[in-house]
Amino acid sequence: MGLSRRVFTREFKLAAIREIDSGKAVGTVARRIEVSRHVLYRWYREFKKQPTKAFSGPGKRIAVSRESELERKIGQLTMENDFLKKVLQSLEEQQEAEYGSELYSRRSGKKAKR
């Protein structure tokens, strides 16, 4: 199993910093570009400390295995699925409360009993 290295260009880091400066939440930007909030905060501090010298070198390279990337993605999708299941359950309960015994269960296709 090969290891891949994530390397971010100066332009990429500056674009992320511009998003934060425009008022977007650090967590939102971090999730969108798939980096840790802590990394994003470090980039932000480094840029604010020395704007002209920030990100001049190749940076610290971190080896990331394909397996760990997939595990992270599986975890993210699991969380999304759990959220959607809760929303669906909430909507079904809300509909049942509104329509009472006339509601047909989506899952069984039978009329709900009271």
C-alpha positions in Angstrom: 0.0 0.0 0.0 1.6 3.3 -1.1 1.6 6.5 0.9 0.5 9.7 -0.7 1.6 13.1 0.5 -0.7 16.0 0.7 1.1 19.2 -0.3 -0.8 22.5 -0.5 0.4 25.4 -2.7 0.8 28.9 -1.4 -2.2 29.9 -3.5 -4.4 27.3 -2.0 -3.5 28.4 1.5 -4.0 32.1 0.7 -7.4 31.3 -0.8 -8.4 29.5 2.4 -7.2 32.5 4.5 -9.2 34.9 2.2 -12.3 32.9 2.9 -11.8 33.3 6.7 -11.1 37.0 6.3 -14.4 37.3 4.3 -16.3 36.1 7.4 -16.7 32.4 6.8 -16.3 30.2 9.9 -12.9 28.4 10.2 -14.7 25.1 10.7 -16.7 25.5 7.5 -13.7 26.3 5.5 -11.7 23.5 7.0 -14.4 20.9 6.2 -14.7 22.2 2.6 -11.0 22.0 1.9 -10.6 18.8 4.0 -8.0 20.0 6.4 -8.0 20.2 10.2 -9.1 23.4 11.8 -5.9 23.4 13.7 -3.9 23.4 10.4 -6.0 26.2 9.1 -5.5 28.3 12.3 -1.7 27.7 11.9 -1.8 28.9 8.3 -3.8 32.0 9.4 -1.4 32.8 12.2 1.7 32.3 10.0 0.2 34.6 7.3 -0.8 37.3 9.8 2.7 37.2 11.4 4.7 37.6 8.2 2.4 38.0 5.1 5.3 38.3 2.6 7.3 35.3 3.9 4.4 33.0 4.8 4.4 29.7 2.9 7.6 30.3 1.0 9.0 26.8 1.4 7.7 23.4 0.5 6.1 23.0 3.9 5.9 20.0 6.2 4.9 16.9 4.3 2.7 14.4 6.0 2.3 10.9 4.7 -1.3 9.9 4.4 -2.2 6.4 3.5 -5.1 5.7 1.1 -6.6 3.5 3.7 -6.8 6.3 6.3 -8.3 8.6 3.7 -11.0 6.0 3.0 -11.6 5.4 6.7 -12.1 9.1 7.2 -14.6 9.2 4.3 -16.5 6.2 5.7 -16.8 8.0 9.0 -18.0 11.1 7.4 -20.6 9.2 5.4 -21.8 7.3 8.4 -22.4 10.5 10.3 -24.3 11.9 7.3 -26.4 8.8 7.1 -27.2 8.9 10.9 -28.2 12.5 10.6 -30.5 11.8 7.6 -32.1 8.9 9.4 -32.9 11.1 12.4 -34.4 13.8 10.1 -36.5 11.2 8.3 -37.8 9.8 11.7 -38.6 13.3 12.9 -40.5 14.1 9.7 -42.5 10.8 10.0 -43.3 11.5 13.6 -44.4 15.0 12.7 -46.6 13.7 9.9 -48.1 11.1 12.1 -49.0 13.7 14.7 -50.6 15.9 12.0 -52.6 13.2 10.2 -53.1 10.7 13.0 -54.3 7.2 12.1 -54.8 8.1 8.4 -51.1 8.1 7.8 -49.7 5.2 5.8 -46.4 3.9 6.9 -43.8 4.5 4.2 -41.8 1.5 5.2 -44.5 -1.1 5.4 -47.0 0.3 2.9 -49.8 -0.5 5.4 -52.1 1.9 7.3 -50.7 2.9 10.6 -52.6 1.6 13.7 -53.5 3.7 16.7 
